[in-house]
Structures are given as C-alpha cells and as structure tokens.
Amino acid sequence: MSNFSIKQVTKDDLLDLQLVSRETFFDSYSPFNSAENMHLYLEESFSLEKLSDELDNKDSIFFFAMEGNNVAGYMKLNFRDAQDNLRSSDSMEIQRLYVLKPYQAKGLGQLMYNHALKIAKSLTLKFLWLGVWQKNQTAISFYRKNGFSSFDIQIFKLGEDEQTDIMMKLDIVNDPLETITTQYAAH
C-alpha cells in the first residue's frame, strides 16, 4: 500500500505545480477538445506568472498529494474574493482537484477531498462548492458520492470554446464538539 500525504504548496514548488497542473489538465481534457484550444488554455492558465500570482493570493491555497517525494496530484482551494462565482465568507471553492494517471484509482482524490472538507469544517464554513464540466461523469459521480448536489450551471472558457460546467454544492454540518476540539487543539 502506498504512503500518501498532503503538503501545502509554496513558491519553491512553482515549477512542480506548473508541471502537474498542465499534465493533469491535458490528460483529463485533451481527448475531448481541439489541440488549439488546449494549447491556448494551458498557456494562459498555467503560465509561471499566473500560477505565481495564484500562490500569492491570500484567499487561495494549493496542496500537493505526495507519494514519498513524488507529486501525485494537487488541489486548489479558494476563499472569499478568490472564489470564481460565489464570493461568500461562509463558503470554500474546490477549484482544482487532479490526480496524475499513475496514481488514479488509489484513493488519492478522496484523500485530497477529505483534507478540503476538514479545512472547511475547521473554519466553520457553511458549504463547499465547485464547478465540473458537464461531460466529466467520473468527477460528477465522485462528488455526488461525497454528498454534493447540482444547483446551477456556469460557462467555462477553454481556449475559444465555451463549455458548460455544472455547479455543485455540499452543505456542511459542523459538529460543535468537533469544532471546539479543533480550535482548542490549535492553541
């Protein structure tokens, strides 16, 4: 059994973040999109400058999923004004959650999601939300299995192509005893 862990991404990890971002996005969506649109999106969204700016944003946080010293996947969480559409102080957006192909189907996506949920609960947020491409049935099923439900749609622009994302939401039920224990342990 592999030994996976979660590590917060820092500026020192910028090149690794760019590599995993581009590779996971390309692997996930290139079979369904034109080479031109994929190239445009990868260059615009995962440039070193853009990723550096995202790392500097106080309302965003990145995590790597690690197997030993190897990056196996990553996740980006947004709070407050960094959220794409819903800018609520009571919510957190899971903007990206991707696993590299060799590590898929090993529970790593669930490990990262559980980490995001733990953060949201520790901050006593009311809900998690995300957008997922309407054709990505694997991701939609994963989030439904974890209690998310659809509540709206949004347009996602991939290169020159406008695509429809399903917006999904999970209401968080915070256990008061767990919240107090977490806050007490932090001091």
Salt bridges, closest charged atoms under 4 A:
ASP13 OD1 - LYS7 NZ 3.02
GLU43 OE2 - ARG22 NH2 3.81
GLU54 OE2 - LYS50 NZ 3.01
GLU54 OE1 - LYS76 NZ 3.62
GLU54 OE1 - ARG96 NH1 3.00
ASP56 OD2 - LYS11 NZ 3.18
ASP59 OD2 - LYS58 NZ 3.41
ASP59 OD1 - ARG80 NH2 2.94
ASP90 OD2 - LYS126 NZ 3.71
ASP171 OD1 - LYS169 NZ 3.96
